[in-house]
């Protein structure tokens, strides 16, 4: 399963919203609440073995599936780059 599918399925589980537009703002459409962010951060850190800082948590990143996928992809790239050094 790819990053997008993994994150989408998790958000569907915690929100109990099986059908939402993945490009829509997850907060504006009521898919996620601010409390869901804590669960989502823990899920992403555990699932993708990443560390998410407070600076990473903003509406641009956590507001859409695209933002979350971009963050995970970037952090994976940074981790791989660090391992090569």
N, C-alpha and C positions, 0 to 999 in steps of 0.2 A: 504494500500500500504506500502511495506517495505522501508527501508532506501535506498537500492540500486535502486529500481524502481523509487522512488521519485527523487533522484539525477539524474539518467539517463534521465528521462523525462524532467527535467529542463534543463539539458545540451543540449538535443536535441532541445528544444525550443530556447535557446539563440544562439546556434551555427547554427541552421537551417540545421543540419546534422542528418537526421533521422536514418542513418545506419552507425554506427561506432563501432569498436571493443572496448568493455568496458575495456579490459585489456591493450589496447594500450596507449601510452603516449599522452594525450590529446593536448599537446602543439606541440610536434614533428609532429603530423599528421594534425595540423592545425584546430583541432576541437575547441580549445579555444585560445583566445588571452590574453595578460596580462590585458587588460581592462575587459575582462569577469570575471576575478578573483574577482574584486570588487563586481560585481553583484552576483556571486556565494557565496561569503562570506555572503552578506546580506541575500540571500535566505536561506542558511543553518542556520544562526543565528535565523531568523524569524520562519522558518518551524520547527526546532527542539528545539527551545528555548535554544540556546547555545551561549556562548561568545567565539569568536575566536580571539586569540591574534596574533600579528605579528610573534611571534615565531612559531605559528601553520602553517603559510603560507610558504611552501617550495615545491620544485618540487616532492619530494617523496610523500607528502600528496596530493597535488593538481594536480599532474601529471596524476593520474589514478582514475578511479571509485573506485577501491579497496582501494586506499589510503584515499579517501574521506569517504568511508563507515567505514574504520577502525578508522578514527579520530572521526567521529560522535559517533560510538559505544563506544569508549574509553571515550569521554567527557560525554556521557550519564551515563556511569558507575561511573565516578568521581562525577557527580552531585547526583546520587542516593546514593553513599557512604556518601557524605556530608550531605544529608538529614537524614540519619540514625544516625548521631552523635548528 
